Amino acid sequence: MKINIKLKIPRRKSTKAAKYDVSQLKNEELQKKYAVEKYQNVAIVSSALLLTAALTTTVIVLNVYHAKTGAKSAGAVSDSSAEQSSGGRGYNAEEYIAARQRLLRKDQRRALGAELHLTEDELLLNSILLEEKKEIMEKSRLDRLLYTPALSFFKSKPWMENTTTFKIIKKMPKGAALHLHTSAMTSLSWVVKNITYRENVYMCTDKDGFILLAMFLHPPNDTECPWVSVSKVRASASSEDLFDEKLQENLSVLTPDPLTTYSGTNKAWDRFNKYFEQLEGHCNDDDDDDDDDDDDDDDDDDDDDDDDDEDEDEDDDDGGGGGGGLVGVLLDNADVMRDYFRQGLQEFWEDNVQYIEWRSGLSGYMEVDGSIHDDIFAVELHKNVSEKFVSEHPDFIGSKVIISGARFRPEKVIEEDVKRAMLMRRKFPDFVLGYDLVAQEDSLNPLLFYLDALLYPTQQSLDDPLPYFFHAGETKWEGTDVDENLIDALLLNTTRIGHGYALAKHPELAHLVKSRGIAVEVNPISNQLLGLVSDLRNHAMVPLLADDFPLVVSSDDPAAWEALPLTHDFFVAFMDLSGQDMGLGFLKQLAINSIKYSALKTREKEAAMTLWKSKWEKFVTEAVAEFSSSTS
């Protein structure tokens, strides 16, 4: 049999063809090794072996290899259809490349968004996105440079905002954000420029230099952290703008040196929890003393706090991705929360998000004099704000709430939470979606701890059980109780899974998730900043995205690290969680998925999809006109 090598494939400048002295092939093993290398790299061979004598030698050695191994081994490197088309004989180079292309396309078609049909304008926009994506990736790969999109968000944020891809994604209608916490959904810049300018807002500085904020009619007498009026401190500053800038820096989780500041998972979570303490005006005196042991994989130092935490913060709200309760005294104030939530909707709308589902404890709000409203008032407050915003912004679909409790609570408290969520859902069926448990999974109670409480709804009514939207698998601890939250989430019939980072390690569970259409809410920046992954190209959801899993991208607590509501997370998903060949179809499918896997009712989904499609078509037309000229 002859192997005809006729391809003329240009050699990349950075690639050097291997040089062999054929006379060194003194035994069969070396001959076989040489032949395999040459056969698998036929394109390189064809460009490197320019001399007729070398090409002749290659053909001879390949013939020897095929005589000893048989044609069947060649078929093993192709897909089954290609082997069948060859009639069982060996390939020539052209047939091999054709089989290779078929297998490559087959693999690519499994990726999220790969099967979407793109219009002519979409293809133009796709080429713009892929051109920059390839340029960034290839420059890093070939020149051995750091890949900026995968660096810590603290480092990459300014860079990404100057890319064409970021500007396109910002203008893109992104559908829905399905994993959010109200306590960190509205920008810190607005909190500083609005809330801290109000009457009765006070500040104190704790022993670690963090500024705590609170709202008092009469501030308490605290000798360890004396409370002073924010307005008075601002007025005494040399510059009000400089004071506001420093205050925002003090509140923000952003840091110029993340590897030192957050040298381990626990350090990151400690700072994240401190963010909520700062806005609560509550200093946690039970801080862990074992912070010196800050290895990413050593999270046991949080365990000693569990019992103490159960007695803290009687507010049952989410602490963001797992912090210490609703942004307490400040955002517990009814007037403040009304404005804060409205501003949050405004910011998501401006970031071209059409709908949000958010988690909150909604345990009631208070007035500055201390009088407390009930839970129904809390739901109605958000519902009224949302409906009014929709009436003013007809291209915004609205918002709905998932009531949440905290994993550090006793089981009895969670059972009462569940009952309260059932009541609120019956009273507000078009606004209250279900229930979730939040707070750091690694060191707090697993779902199984609350089994009786979580089974309660199914024991009362099978006609209208309480839907669950569980955080599960936000961990690297494989085979532990926290890892098994995924099992309990599935058995408890969760509607979606928050984070689900550990899912890829459990093929049977992953199969169930995909077959049942349970969407995983992926929050890439949150996962990076809270220590699950440093280089986002290694994110655990990458293989699932490559296999068209039911996934959505959200932003968790964007205000805490000063991210835009959704654009930054979409950008890193595009640049880090998808391949160089995945373009506009990937982004489009993420937006479609966000509506498809929302908890909207069928009629509402249809209306939402109609609205989104209209905005999408307009976006594509305008983006092609704007960015094709700027990149040409």
C-alpha positions in Angstrom: 0.0 0.0 0.0 1.2 3.5 -0.8 0.7 6.7 1.2 0.5 9.6 -1.1 1.4 12.8 0.7 0.3 15.7 -1.6 -1.0 18.3 0.8 0.5 21.8 0.7 -0.2 23.2 4.2 1.7 26.4 5.1 4.0 26.0 8.0 3.5 28.3 10.9 6.5 30.4 11.7 6.4 29.4 15.3 6.5 25.6 14.5 9.7 23.8 13.7 9.5 20.5 12.0 11.3 17.6 13.8 14.4 16.4 12.1 15.2 12.6 12.1 18.2 10.7 11.0 16.6 7.6 9.4 19.8 5.6 9.8 19.2 5.7 13.5 16.1 3.6 13.2 17.9 0.3 14.0 15.0 -1.7 15.3 11.3 -2.2 14.7 10.3 -0.2 17.8 12.1 2.9 16.6 10.6 2.5 13.1 7.1 2.2 14.5 7.6 5.3 16.7 8.9 7.3 13.8 6.1 6.2 11.6 3.4 7.0 14.1 4.8 10.5 14.7 5.0 11.2 11.0 1.5 9.8 10.3 -0.2 11.8 13.0 1.5 15.0 12.0 1.2 14.5 8.3 0.7 18.3 7.7 4.0 19.1 9.3 5.8 16.2 7.5 4.5 17.5 4.1 5.8 21.0 4.7 9.1 19.9 6.3 10.3 17.0 4.1 10.9 18.9 0.9 13.6 16.6 -0.5 12.5 13.7 -2.6 14.8 11.3 -0.8 13.3 12.1 2.5 9.7 11.8 1.2 10.5 8.4 -0.3 11.9 7.2 3.0 8.8 8.3 4.8 6.6 6.4 2.4 8.7 3.2 2.9 8.5 3.5 6.7 4.8 4.1 6.7 4.3 1.0 4.5 6.3 -1.0 7.0 4.1 0.3 9.8 0.9 -0.6 8.0 2.1 -4.0 7.1 2.7 -4.7 10.8 -0.3 -3.0 12.4 -3.0 -3.4 9.7 -5.4 -1.0 8.2 -7.8 -1.3 11.2 -5.5 0.7 13.5 -5.7 3.6 11.0 -9.5 3.5 11.2 -9.3 3.7 15.0 -8.3 7.4 14.7 -11.4 8.2 12.6 -15.0 8.4 13.3 -17.1 5.3 12.5 -18.7 6.8 9.4 -15.3 7.7 7.9 -13.9 4.2 8.6 -16.9 2.7 6.8 -16.5 4.9 3.8 -12.9 3.8 3.4 -14.0 0.2 2.9 -11.7 -1.1 5.7 -8.6 -0.1 3.8 -6.0 2.4 4.9 -6.4 6.1 4.3 -4.5 8.3 2.0 -3.8 11.8 3.4 -6.8 13.4 1.7 -9.2 10.8 3.2 -7.7 11.2 6.6 -8.1 15.0 6.6 -11.8 14.5 5.5 -12.4 12.1 8.3 -10.7 14.4 10.7 -12.9 17.3 9.7 -16.1 15.2 10.1 -15.1 14.2 13.6 -14.2 17.7 14.5 -17.5 19.1 13.3 -19.4 16.3 15.1 -17.6 17.3 18.3 -18.2 21.0 17.8 -21.9 20.5 17.2 -22.4 19.3 20.7 -21.4 22.7 22.2 -23.9 25.1 23.6 -25.3 27.3 20.8 -23.6 25.3 18.1 -26.8 24.3 16.4 -28.3 27.8 16.1 -28.8 29.0 12.6 -27.3 32.5 12.2 -28.6 35.1 9.8 -26.3 37.0 7.4 -26.0 39.9 9.8 -25.4 37.5 12.8 -22.6 35.9 10.8 -21.0 39.3 10.3 -21.2 40.1 14.0 -19.9 36.6 14.7 -16.8 37.2 12.6 -16.1 40.4 14.5 -16.3 38.6 17.9 -14.2 35.7 16.7 -11.6 37.8 15.2 -10.8 39.6 18.5 -11.2 36.4 20.5 -8.7 34.5 18.3 -6.3 37.4 18.4 -6.3 37.6 22.2 -6.1 33.8 22.6 -3.4 33.3 20.0 -1.2 36.1 21.2 -1.2 34.6 24.7 -0.7 31.0 23.5 2.0 31.6 20.9 3.9 34.4 22.7 3.6 32.6 26.1 1.9 35.6 27.7 -0.5 35.7 30.6 -4.1 35.2 29.3 -5.7 38.4 30.7 -9.4 37.3 30.5 -8.6 34.4 32.9 -6.8 36.5 35.5 -8.5 37.5 38.7 -11.4 39.8 38.0 -9.6 42.4 40.2 -6.8 42.5 37.7 -8.7 41.9 34.4 -11.7 44.3 34.9 -10.1 47.5 33.5 -8.6 45.6 30.5 -11.8 43.8 29.5 -13.8 46.9 29.5 -11.7 48.3 26.7 -12.2 45.4 24.3 -14.6 45.4 21.4 -16.1 42.1 22.6 -17.0 43.7 26.0 -18.7 46.7 24.3 -20.7 44.3 22.0 -21.8 42.2 24.9 -22.8 45.2 27.0 -25.2 46.3 24.2 -26.5 42.8 23.7 -30.0 41.9 25.1 -29.0 39.2 27.6 -32.4 38.0 28.6 -32.7 37.2 32.3 -30.4 37.1 35.3 -31.7 34.1 37.4 -29.2 34.0 40.3 -29.0 37.2 42.3 -29.2 38.4 45.9 -30.8 41.8 46.6 -28.3 42.6 49.3 -25.6 43.0 46.6 -27.5 43.8 43.4 -27.4 47.7 43.4 -24.1 49.4 42.8 -21.9 50.6 45.7 -21.5 53.9 44.0 -25.2 54.5 44.2 -25.3 53.4 47.9 -22.5 55.8 48.7 -23.9 58.7 46.7 -27.5 58.2 47.8 -28.1 56.3 51.0 -25.2 57.7 52.9 -26.4 61.2 52.2 -29.6 60.6 54.0 -30.4 61.7 57.5 -29.7 59.4 60.4 -27.0 57.4 58.6 -24.0 56.8 60.9 -20.6 55.2 60.6 -17.9 53.7 62.8 -14.5 52.1 62.1 -13.8 48.7 63.6 -10.5 47.4 64.9 -9.6 46.1 61.4 -10.2 49.4 59.7 -13.5 48.5 58.1 -16.2 51.2 58.1 -19.6 50.0 59.3 -22.8 51.8 58.3 -26.1 51.9 60.0 -29.2 54.0 60.4 -30.3 55.2 63.8 -32.8 57.7 65.2 -30.4 57.9 68.1 -27.0 56.1 67.8 -26.0 53.7 70.5 -23.1 54.5 72.8 -20.4 52.1 71.6 -17.0 52.7 73.0 -15.2 50.1 70.9 -16.7 51.5 67.6 -18.0 55.0 68.2 -20.8 56.0 65.9 -20.6 59.4 64.1 -22.8 61.0 61.5 -21.7 60.3 58.0 -22.8 63.8 56.9 -20.7 65.4 59.6 -17.6 63.4 58.7 -18.1 64.1 55.0 -18.5 67.9 55.7 -15.3 67.9 57.7 -13.3 66.2 54.9 -11.1 68.2 52.6 -13.1 67.0 49.6 -16.6 65.4 49.6 -15.8 63.5 46.4 -12.5 62.2 47.9 -14.4 61.1 51.0 -17.0 59.2 48.9 -14.3 57.6 46.9 -12.5 56.3 50.0 -15.7 55.2 51.6 -16.6 53.1 48.4 -13.1 51.6 48.4 -13.5 50.6 52.0 -16.8 48.9 51.3 -15.8 47.2 48.1 -14.5 43.7 48.0 -12.2 44.8 45.1 -8.5 44.9 46.0 -5.4 45.7 44.0 -3.5 42.6 45.3 -6.0 39.7 45.4 -3.4 36.9 45.7 -2.2 38.4 49.0 -5.4 39.8 50.4 -7.5 36.7 49.6 -4.8 34.0 49.8 -7.3 31.2 50.4 -11.0 30.3 50.1 -11.6 31.3 53.7 -9.9 34.6 53.4 -12.2 35.4 50.4 -15.3 34.4 52.3 -14.3 36.3 55.4 -14.0 39.5 53.3 -17.2 38.7 51.5 -19.1 38.3 54.8 -17.5 41.5 56.1 -19.1 43.4 53.2 -22.5 42.5 54.6 -21.4 43.3 58.1 -20.3 46.7 57.0 -23.6 47.6 55.5 -25.5 46.0 58.4 -23.6 48.2 60.9 -23.0 45.0 62.9 -19.5 44.0 64.0 -19.0 40.2 64.3 -17.1 39.8 67.5 -16.8 36.0 67.0 -14.4 36.2 64.1 -12.4 33.0 63.5 -8.9 33.0 65.1 -7.5 30.4 62.7 -7.1 32.7 59.7 -3.4 32.0 59.5 -4.2 28.7 57.9 -5.5 30.0 54.7 -4.8 27.3 52.2 -7.5 27.1 49.5 -8.3 23.5 50.4 -8.3 23.9 54.1 -11.7 25.2 55.0 -12.2 23.5 58.3 -11.4 26.7 60.3 -15.0 28.0 59.7 -16.6 25.0 61.5 -16.2 26.4 65.0 -18.4 29.4 64.2 -21.5 27.4 63.3 -23.0 27.4 66.8 -22.3 31.0 67.4 -23.8 32.0 64.0 -27.1 30.4 64.8 -27.7 33.1 67.4 -26.6 36.0 65.2 -28.6 38.2 62.9 -32.3 37.5 63.5 -33.0 38.7 60.0 -33.4 35.6 57.8 -32.4 37.3 54.5 -29.8 36.0 52.2 -26.3 37.2 52.8 -25.6 37.4 49.1 -23.9 34.2 47.9 -23.6 33.3 51.5 -23.0 36.3 53.7 -24.5 37.3 57.0 -28.0 38.4 56.4 -29.8 41.2 54.6 -27.9 44.5 54.4 -29.5 45.0 57.8 -30.2 48.4 59.4 -29.7 50.3 56.2 -31.7 48.2 53.8 -34.2 47.1 56.4 -35.5 50.6 56.3 -38.6 50.6 54.1 -37.9 53.8 52.3 -34.3 53.0 51.7 -35.1 49.5 50.3 -37.8 50.9 48.1 -35.3 53.2 46.4 -32.5 50.7 46.5 -34.5 48.0 44.8 -35.8 50.4 42.2 -32.2 51.5 41.4 -31.2 47.9 41.1 -33.9 47.3 38.5 -32.7 50.4 36.7 -29.1 49.2 36.6 -30.1 45.8 35.2 -32.3 47.4 32.6 -29.4 49.7 31.6 -27.1 46.7 31.3 -29.7 45.2 28.8 -31.2 42.6 31.0 -34.9 42.1 30.5 -35.9 40.1 33.6 -34.5 39.1 37.0 -35.2 36.4 39.6 -33.6 37.3 42.9 -33.2 35.7 46.4 -34.2 37.5 49.6 -35.4 36.7 53.1 -38.2 39.3 52.9 -38.6 39.1 56.7 -40.2 42.5 57.1 -39.0 46.0 57.1 -38.9 48.8 59.7 -39.1 52.5 60.0 -36.3 54.7 61.4 -38.2 54.8 64.7 -38.0 51.1 65.0 -41.5 50.1 64.2 -41.6 46.9 62.2 -43.7 45.9 59.2 -44.8 42.3 58.6 -43.7 39.9 55.8 -46.7 40.7 53.6 -45.6 44.4 53.6 -42.1 43.3 52.5 -43.4 41.3 49.5 -45.8 44.0 48.5 -43.1 46.6 48.6 -40.9 44.8 46.1 -43.9 43.8 44.0 -45.2 47.3 43.7 -41.8 48.7 42.8 -41.3 46.0 40.2 -44.7 46.6 38.6 -44.3 50.4 38.6 -40.8 50.0 36.9 -42.3 47.7 34.2 -45.0 50.3 33.5 -42.3 52.9 33.0 -40.1 50.6 31.0 -42.2 48.4 28.7 -39.1 46.6 27.3 -38.5 45.2 30.8 -40.4 42.1 31.7 -40.2 42.4 35.5 -38.9 40.6 38.5 -39.8 37.7 40.9 -38.5 36.6 44.2 -37.2 33.3 45.6 -37.5 33.5 49.4 -34.4 32.3 51.2 -33.2 31.1 54.6 -29.7 30.7 55.9 -27.8 27.5 56.4 -26.6 28.4 59.9 -30.1 28.5 61.3 -31.6 25.7 63.5 -33.9 23.3 61.8 -36.9 24.7 63.6 -36.2 28.2 62.2 -35.9 26.8 58.7 -39.2 24.9 59.1 -40.9 28.2 59.9 -39.1 29.8 56.9 -40.5 27.1 54.7 -44.0 27.6 56.1 -43.7 31.3 55.6 -42.6 30.8 52.0 -45.6 28.5 51.3 -47.9 31.2 52.7 -46.3 34.0 50.6 -46.5 31.8 47.5 -50.2 31.2 48.0 -50.8 34.8 48.5 -48.6 36.1 45.7 -48.5 33.2 43.2 -47.3 35.5 40.3 -44.5 37.0 42.3 -43.1 34.5 44.9 -41.5 31.6 43.1 -40.2 29.3 45.8 -37.5 28.7 48.4 -33.8 28.3 48.8 -31.1 28.0 51.4 -28.1 30.3 51.2 -24.7 30.9 52.9 -21.3 29.2 52.5 -21.9 25.5 51.8 -18.5 24.3 52.9 -18.7 25.1 56.6 -22.4 25.2 57.3 -25.3 22.8 57.4 -26.0 20.6 54.4 -29.5 20.2 53.0 -29.8 16.8 54.6 -29.6 18.5 58.0 -32.9 20.2 57.2 -34.6 17.2 55.7 -37.7 17.2 57.8 -38.3 20.9 57.2 -37.7 20.6 53.5 -40.1 17.6 53.2 -42.8 19.4 55.0 -44.4 21.0 51.8 -44.8 17.6 50.1 -46.5 16.2 53.2 -49.1 18.9 53.1 -50.2 19.1 49.5 -49.1 17.3 46.3 -51.2 19.6 44.1 -49.1 22.7 44.8 -45.7 21.8 46.4 -43.3 24.6 47.2 -40.7 24.8 44.4 -37.1 24.8 45.4 -34.1 26.6 43.8 -31.3 25.2 45.9 -27.7 26.4 46.1 -25.8 23.1 45.8 -22.3 21.9 44.8 -20.6 25.3 45.5 -17.6 23.4 46.7 -14.3 21.7 45.8 -14.7 19.1 48.6 -15.6 15.9 46.7 -17.2 13.1 48.5 -18.2 15.2 51.6 -21.5 16.1 53.1 -21.4 19.4 51.2 -20.7 17.6 47.9 -23.8 15.5 48.5 -26.0 18.6 48.5 -26.4 17.9 44.8 -28.0 14.5 45.6 -30.5 16.0 48.0 -31.2 18.9 45.7 -32.2 16.5 43.0 -34.2 14.2 45.3 -36.0 17.3 46.6 -37.0 18.1 43.0 -35.1 21.4 42.7 -36.2 23.5 39.8 -32.7 24.9 39.2 -29.3 24.4 40.9 -27.4 27.4 42.1 -23.7 27.2 41.2 -23.5 23.4 40.8 -19.7 23.7 40.6 -19.2 20.1 41.8 -21.7 18.6 39.3 -19.1 17.5 36.7 -17.5 15.2 39.2 -20.8 13.2 39.4 -21.7 11.6 36.0 -24.9 10.0 37.2 -26.1 13.3 38.7 -25.0 15.2 35.7 -27.0 12.8 33.5 -30.1 13.3 35.6 -29.7 17.1 35.5 -29.5 17.1 31.7 -32.3 14.6 31.1 -34.6 16.4 33.5 -33.8 19.8 32.1 -32.7 21.3 35.4 -30.7 24.4 34.6 -27.5 25.1 36.5 -27.0 28.8 37.4 -23.3 29.5 36.7 -21.8 32.6 38.3 -18.2 32.6 37.0 -16.8 35.8 38.6 -18.3 34.8 42.0 -16.8 31.4 41.7 -13.4 32.8 41.0 -13.4 35.5 43.7 -14.7 33.1 46.4 -11.9 30.7 45.7 -13.4 27.8 43.7 -11.2 28.4 40.7 -8.4 30.9 39.9 -8.0 30.5 36.1 -11.6 30.5 34.7 -10.5 28.4 31.8 -10.4 25.6 34.3 -13.9 26.2 35.6 -15.8 23.0 36.3 -18.7 24.0 34.0 -16.5 24.1 30.8 -17.0 20.5 29.9 -20.8 20.8 30.5 -21.0 23.9 28.3 -19.2 21.9 25.6 -21.9 19.3 25.8 -24.9 21.7 25.6 -26.0 21.3 29.2 -29.0 23.3 30.5 -26.9 26.2 31.8 -27.5 29.9 32.4 -25.0 32.6 33.4 -25.7 35.0 36.2 -23.8 37.3 38.5 -24.7 36.4 42.1 -23.5 39.6 44.0 -22.1 41.9 41.4 -22.2 45.1 43.5 -19.9 43.5 46.1 -17.0 43.4 43.6 -18.2 46.4 41.5 -19.2 44.4 38.4 -21.9 45.4 36.0 -25.2 43.6 36.6 -24.5 40.9 33.9 -22.0 42.1 31.2 -18.8 41.2 33.0 -20.0 37.6 33.7 -21.1 37.1 30.1 -17.7 38.4 29.0 -15.7 36.0 31.1 -18.1 33.1 30.1 -17.4 33.9 26.4 -13.6 34.4 26.7 -12.9 31.7 29.4 -15.6 29.1 29.5 -16.0 28.6 25.7 -13.5 27.7 23.0 -11.9 29.9 20.4 -14.4 28.6 17.8 -17.5 29.5 19.9 -18.9 32.8 19.0 -22.2 34.7 18.8 -24.2 31.4 18.8 -22.8 30.7 22.3 -23.9 34.2 23.6 -27.3 34.0 21.9 -28.0 30.5 23.4 -27.1 31.8 26.9 -29.7 34.6 26.5 -32.3 32.1 25.1 -31.6 29.7 28.0 -32.1 32.4 30.6 -35.7 32.8 29.4 -36.3 29.1 28.7 -35.2 28.1 32.2 -36.7 31.0 34.1 -39.7 30.3 36.4 -42.0 32.4 34.2 -45.2 30.7 33.3 -45.7 29.5 29.7 -47.6 32.6 28.7 -45.1 34.9 30.3 -42.2 33.0 28.6 -43.7 33.4 25.2 -44.2 37.2 25.8 -40.6 37.4 27.1 -39.2 35.6 24.2 -41.1 37.8 21.7 -39.8 40.9 23.4 -36.2 39.6 23.5 -36.2 38.5 19.8 -37.3 42.0 18.8 -34.5 43.6 20.9 -32.0 41.0 19.6 -32.7 41.7 15.9 -32.3 45.5 16.5 -29.1 44.9 18.5 -27.5 42.8 15.7 -28.3 45.4 13.0 -26.9 48.2 15.1 -23.8 46.3 16.2 -22.9 45.3 12.7 -23.1 48.9 11.6 -21.1 50.2 14.5 -18.4 47.6 15.0 -17.8 46.5 11.4 -16.7 50.0 10.6 -14.6 50.3 13.7 -12.7 47.1 13.1 -12.3 47.4 9.4 
